[in-house]
Amino acid sequence: MEKFTTLQSKAVPLPMENIDTDQIIPARFLKVTNKIGFGNNLFRDWRFDDVDKPTASFVLNDDTYSGKILVAGDNFGCGSSREHAAWALADYGFKVIVSSYFADIFKGNALNNGLLPIQVSPEFLKEVLGLVTKRPETKIIVDLENQTIQVDGIDLKESFEIDPYKKLCMINGYDDIDFLVSNKDKIEAFEVNRSKKESIVI
C-alpha cells in the first residue's frame, strides 16, 4: 500500500446519511476479483441514469468539486460486508472518507486497502460539509501521525481515533503480510529463544 502520513486536499461533499455498500458499488459489478477499475462504477446508480448518461445533479459529475477527501453524511458504509466498496472508493482516487459514523466492517475494509475513515463529531461534520459545499476551494488537512483533521486557514480542528496497529500499517504502507515481513528478525529471534527454553525444560 501507499504510505500515508499527511494529506492536504480539497474535498467532495456528499451530505447523505446511511449510504450503504450497494449504493457505493452495486452488486452487479462484483463479478471480478481484481481491484483495478472498480472506481469506474463508484456510486454507479447515482452517477448515471438508465441509459448510462451522467446525472448532472450528482456531485461526482460536478466539476465544481474535486479532491482526495469525501465528506459524507452519518452512517457511511452500512449494509453488506463487501470489500469492493473500499476498492471502488480507493480506485476512484479517494484517500480519506469523513463521516460521523462508519459501519465497523466497512471501516476495517477501508483501512486494509489504504483508505482512511475518519470519524468526527456530528457538529464538526456539519460545519465541514457546509464549508465545502459553499466554498469548493476549501482545503482539509489530515495529519495521521497526530490524528487530527482541520480546515486550512480557519480554527476548525478535531482529533480522531484509529487502531494503533492500522495506524502503523498506513504510515509505513504495510498490509498484514508486509507487517509480518518487517518483523522477520524479531520473529526468528523469538523462535530461537523459545527453542532454547524448551530444550532446557526437557
Beta strands, then each sheet from edge to edge (+ up, - down):
strand 1: 6-14
strand 2: 69-72
strand 3: 96-99
strand 4: 116-119
strand 5: 139-143
strand 6: 148-151
strand 7: 157-159
sheet 1: 4+ 3+ 2+ 1+ 5- 6+ 7-
end
